[in-house]
Amino acid sequence: MPDATPPVSERDEVLHAVSSAVLAVTSHLSVQEVLRVIVRSARRLLDAQYAALGVPDSQGAFAEFIAEGVTPEQWAVLGTTPRQHGMLDAMLRMDGPVRLADIRKDPRFVGWPRGHPILKDFLGVPIRNGGEVLGIVFLSNKRTPGGFTEADEELLTLFAAHAAIAITNARLYERSRELTVIEERTRMARELHDAVTQKLFSLRLTARAAAALARTDPARAAQEIEQVERLAGEALAELRAVIVELRPAELDRHGLVETLRKQVALLDRVHPVSFAFHFDGDPPHGLPPAVEVAVLRVAQEALHNAVRHANATRIEVRLSHRRPVLTLQVCDDGRGFDPGRVPGLGLASIRDRAEAVGGTLTVTTSPGRGTVVHLEVPT
C-alpha cells in the first residue's frame, strides 16, 4: 500500500492554508468570509476544478453556500442555493468522508438542477464540532489525472477539522459583536430620548406661545415661529446623528456584499418584480463603517423607491469594488420620472448620505425610460 503521507512541501502548504482560515477569524472577518477562505484554500490545495462549502439551516436548505470555480453565468442559471437533498443530505448525516470515482453513478446523485456544472470524481467531508455538523466541504473534478487519492482524503479531513475550529470561533466572535451592538443601541436609545425629547418638548411649548400671540402681538409671534424653525432643525439634526451612528447588525454579521445579496434575495421572494444582485472586483474588506452604512442605506432607499414608485418588471443591484472606488448601481426598467417635478422620492436624503462619506451620487432617469441610481465612494 503506498504511503499516504504527503511530502514536506505539501504538508507546509496544508499548514499554510489552515493557518489562513484561522487567521481570517482573528482578522475580524465575518463567518461568510472565513468560509470563503476555507473553500478557496481547499480547492487550491487539492487542485480541484470545483469546491464548495455549505452550512445547513433548520429549513432544509443552507444558510450559507459558497462555491469556487462556478462562473457568474452558471450561478445565474442555477439561481438560489441548493436544498438538502441527494448527496448533500447524505453527507450531513455521515460521520466520515465520501470519495467517489464518478458521483454520477452513485444512487444518491439525484435532484441536481439543469445547468449545474458537470461533476465526475468527488471528495466530500463533513465539518463537525463534536456531535454537531457545522457544514460540509466537497471538491470535484480533480485536475490531476486519476481522481482524488487516499492522501487527498486525509488532507481534506485534516482541513475540515481546522475549518470547524475556524467556523466555531467566527460564530463566537460574531455573537460577541452582536452583544456589543445591542449595548450600543441601548446607549443610543437613551441619548435619543434625552436629546430629541427635550428639543421636541421645547418645540411644542414655543409653538403654543406663537399661536397665543398670533392675534395680540404678531411681531412677537413671528419671533416665536422663527424659534420653532430653529428648534425643529436642531431636533432633526440630533435625530439624524443618532440614526447615522446606528450600524445595522447585518453588516457586522455578513459584511456589505452579503448583506446586499441577502436583502435583494428577500425582495425577490416577496415581490412580483424580478430582482438580481451582481458583485465584481476586489472584496471590500476594511471599509470605514460610515461608508458601509452609507452604501447600504442608499441601496435600500433606491430599492424602496423602485418597488414603490417605478412599476418595474426588473430591478438590478450592481456593486463593484476596484480600488480606490466602490461603485453601487440600482437600475430598474420602470416608468422613470422627472427629478425636477418629483421631490418626494428621498433623493435629497441619499445625496446627503453620499456626500457625508465623500461620495458622488447621480440619478439618470426620464419618464418611460427607467431609472439608474449611481453612487461612487472613494475607498
Disulfide bonds with the S-S distance in Angstrom:
none
